[in-house]
Amino acid sequence: MAAALLGQLSVGQCVPTALTMNAQLLAELQGKLAAALNIQAALSIQLPSLSLQLEGALSAVASLQAMISAGLTISPPGVNLSIDANLAVIAELTAKIAALIAIQVALGTAGVYVLRHDGPSETHGAQVQAVVDNIAPPGNNVHSITLLATAPAVFEALAAVIFTG
């Protein structure tokens, strides 16, 4: 087989595992951000009026006294939520999401030409150059990464990770 142009792809199409991993991480961080925003909304809720607070406190004290009288021991919960700490988490998640979105855009950008050559090594250069000349005529700059496999099994393993046609 001579060298052939298989098509034009995005970076993400060439390395689908990168696209999948980026999408999964983005979804996970967006879920964490949604949870942090829900916590922030709950932390920002205005406290009830002083009279309602006092009624609640008196009710809680009465319940505690009844529990102590019944012989139960009480441990205060170890919950300590901070609006500032949660805002820091939101800022960090937002920055990470922005970075992942930038990666997602880069992975989705087309412009990678996939060439394939199967044949004797001495035909590689000339046959690949003929295909390149059809994509970018002489005088144009091209940028290339060549992954060369001499064993069919290695080529098949590479094809499982990187699009090779």
N, C-alpha and C positions, 0 to 999 in steps of 0.2 A: 504494500500500500504506500502511496506517496503521501507527502504532507498535505494536510487539509485543514481548512478553517471550520471549526465545529460550531462557532457562533460567538455572539457578544453577550456577556453576562455582567452582573454586578459582582462586587467582591463577596457579598453575602451568598450569592448563588454559587460562587466558586468554592466557598467554604461554608456549607450549610450548617455545620455544627456551631460555628461562631454566631450565625444569625439566630439560631435556636436558643443558644445559651444567653445571648444578649436579651432576647425577648423574654425569656423566663426570669432573668434577674430584674429586668425592668418591671414586669408584672408584680414580682415579689416586693420591690421597693415601693411601687405605687400603692400596694395593699397596706404596707407599713405606714406610709404617709397618710393614707385615709384614716387609719386607726389613730395616729398621732393627732390628726386634725379633730377627730371626734373627742379625744381626751382633752384637747385644748378648749374645745367648745364647752365641755362639761366643767373644766376648771374655771372658765370665765363666767360661769353663771353667777348672777348676783345672789348674795346671801339673803335669806328671808328676813323679815323685820325683826327687831329686837324682841318684841313680845312673843313671836313665834319661836325664836331661838330659845327663849327662857322656858316656854312651855315644853319644847322638845327636850331641853336639858333636865327639867324637873321630871319628865316622864322617864328619861333614861336613868336618872338617879333612883327613882322608885323601882325600876326594873332591876337595877344592880343590887339594891338593898334586898329585894326579894330573892335574888339568886344567891347572895351571900348568906341570907337566912336559911336557905335550903342547903347550904354547905357546898355550893359550887365555887370553884376557883375561876378567876377571870384574868385573862391575859389580853392586854390591848393589842390590836392588830398592828402589824409593822408596815403600814402603808404610809408613804410620805411622797406626795405628788407636788411637784414644783412647776409653776407656770413657766419660769425662766428655763428650767431644764428641758421641759417639753418643747419650748420654742427653739432651743438649740438642736434637739433631735429633728424637728421639722426642717430647720435650715440645712442640716447635714443631709437629710434624705432628699430635699429639693435639689441640692448641688449634685448629688450622685445621680439622680434621675436626669438632670440636664446633661451630664457627661454621657450617660447611656444613650440618650436621645441623639446626641452628636455622633456617637459610634453607630447607632442605627442608621442615621442618614448616610454616613460613609459606607456602611455595608450595603446600602441600597443603591449606591451610585454605579451606574453602568459604565462601561468603558474597558472592560477586560476582554480581550480577544483570546479565545481558547483555540490553540493549534495542536494538532496531533500528528505525529510522524511514527509510522511503523515501517521499518525497513533497514537495509544495510547502513552501518554507521557512516560510510563514505558518502551516502546520499543525503544525510541529515541537513547539513548546512545549506546546500543549494536548493533543496526542496522546501525547506522552511523559509529561506530567503524569498523564494518565488511567491509564497503565500503572503509574507510580510509586505512585499512590493505591491500586492493588490490592495492591502489595507492602508498602507502609508507609503506613497511613492517615494523614490529616492530623494534625499535632501531633507526629509522630515525626521525629527527626533522620535525614537521609539524607546520604550522602557520594557525590559523583559526579565522574567524569572523563568528559568528552564529547569524542570524536574525531569531528569533522565533516568529511566529504568531499563536495565538490560535483561531482567528476568520477568517473564509474564506474571508470576505470582506476586512479585514486588509491585508491578504496575497495577494489578487488580487490588492489592491492599491500598495503594495510593489512591486509586479511583474511589474507594469506599469513603475516603476522608475529603478528597478534593475532586471537584468536578473535572473529569477528563474525557467525557463523551462516551 
